[in-house]
Amino acid sequence: ALPPFMAAHLGLLAGPAMVAPACMPLPVLFSVPFISPDAWLANKRARAFHRACVICVYAQGAFALMKLARGDLIGGLYDGVMCAMGSFSTDADGIRMMPSYVMICGFNGVLGLLQ
């Protein structure tokens, strides 16, 4: 029942063990079952969703190039890696990577709001 909160309550996160919470993996809250491209290409809403995802990935790539052009190498490369991951996840072979891509983009968005 909520191991991180139990560890904090018992004082296990104090001192040199403070690195442990930073190394926890991001959970994937949902998974995408494998569906053949023919099955989802027949659905008009699925094609519209796919087009919207591809447009967002292109926009993310453009923003990554703008960051690189302004001299923000770390942010530009990180956004470029996210864009490459999104490009792969919108492909028929990489559809199972879509939850991880959404989770990483969401985490990046929350960090961007905190800055």
C-alpha positions in Angstrom: 0.0 0.0 0.0 1.9 3.0 -1.3 5.6 2.0 -0.5 7.1 5.5 -1.1 4.8 7.0 1.6 5.6 4.2 4.0 9.3 4.7 3.4 8.9 8.4 4.1 6.8 7.8 7.2 9.5 5.4 8.6 12.3 7.8 7.9 14.0 5.6 5.3 14.4 8.5 2.8 16.6 10.6 5.0 20.4 10.9 4.7 22.4 9.3 1.9 19.4 7.1 0.8 17.8 10.2 -0.7 18.9 9.1 -4.1 16.5 6.1 -4.1 13.3 8.0 -5.0 15.0 9.7 -7.9 15.8 6.3 -9.5 12.2 5.0 -9.5 10.9 4.4 -13.0 7.9 6.2 -14.4 4.9 3.9 -14.4 2.9 3.4 -17.6 -0.7 3.7 -16.6 -2.1 2.0 -19.7 -1.0 -0.2 -22.5 -1.9 -0.4 -26.1 -2.8 -3.8 -27.5 -1.4 -4.7 -30.9 -3.8 -3.9 -33.7 -3.0 -4.5 -37.3 -2.8 -1.3 -39.3 -5.7 -2.5 -41.6 -8.0 -2.6 -38.6 -7.5 1.0 -37.4 -7.1 2.4 -40.9 -10.7 1.4 -41.6 -11.9 3.6 -38.7 -12.4 7.3 -39.6 -11.9 8.5 -35.9 -8.7 6.5 -35.5 -7.3 8.0 -38.7 -8.2 11.5 -37.5 -6.5 10.8 -34.1 -3.4 9.5 -36.0 -3.2 12.6 -38.1 -3.5 14.8 -35.0 -0.7 12.9 -33.3 1.5 13.2 -36.4 0.9 17.0 -36.6 1.8 17.3 -32.9 5.0 15.3 -33.4 6.0 17.6 -36.3 5.3 20.7 -34.1 7.4 19.2 -31.3 10.2 18.7 -33.8 9.9 22.3 -35.0 10.1 23.5 -31.4 13.2 21.3 -30.8 14.9 22.8 -33.9 14.0 26.3 -32.6 15.6 25.5 -29.2 18.7 24.2 -30.9 18.9 27.4 -33.1 18.6 29.6 -30.0 21.6 27.7 -28.4 19.7 25.5 -25.9 21.5 22.3 -26.7 20.3 20.2 -23.8 16.7 21.2 -24.2 16.8 20.9 -28.0 18.4 17.5 -27.9 15.9 16.3 -25.2 13.0 17.5 -27.3 14.5 16.0 -30.4 14.7 12.6 -28.6 11.1 12.9 -27.6 10.1 13.8 -31.1 12.0 10.8 -32.5 10.2 8.6 -30.0 6.8 10.2 -31.0 7.6 9.6 -34.6 8.3 6.0 -34.0 5.2 5.6 -31.8 2.9 6.9 -34.5 4.3 4.3 -36.9 2.5 1.0 -37.2 5.4 -1.0 -35.7 5.9 1.3 -32.7 2.3 1.7 -31.5 3.2 -0.1 -28.3 5.6 2.8 -27.4 2.7 5.4 -27.4 2.0 5.1 -23.7 5.7 5.7 -22.8 5.8 8.7 -25.2 2.6 10.2 -23.7 4.0 9.7 -20.2 7.4 11.3 -21.0 5.7 14.2 -22.7 3.4 14.7 -19.8 6.3 14.6 -17.4 8.2 17.1 -19.5 5.1 19.4 -19.6 4.7 19.4 -15.8 8.4 20.2 -15.4 7.9 23.0 -18.0 5.0 24.5 -15.9 7.1 24.4 -12.8 10.0 26.5 -14.3 
